[in-house]
Amino acid sequence: MRDKTHLSQIERWAKYVKENPDKWKAKVKPFMDSQIITSRRFYKNLTQTEEGRKKIIELRNIKNNKIIESLLGAK
């Protein structure tokens, strides 16, 4: 369990979000956008090799054979 200061910070942030619905979005949006861009770049780089494509299948727990075939190429 985390300490009380962590819980206190979460409570302060929740209060801020409730009281400032527009302000908090402007503060968080650049961070979230950068996370999405980084993730997309990471997956794009993984698709460049067969080993990377296999890793995507593993990471995303992909079970659909059509998707697997599209990533690995039909043989």
NORHU-V420438 format. One record per helix or strand of 3 or more residues. SS is the DSSP state (H for helix, E for strand). FROM is the first residue (numbers start at 1). TO is the last residue. If there is no record, write none. Layout:
BEGIN
ss:from:to
SS:FROM:TO
SS:FROM:TO
END
This chain:
BEGIN
ss:from:to
H:4:19
H:23:46
H:50:59
H:65:72
END
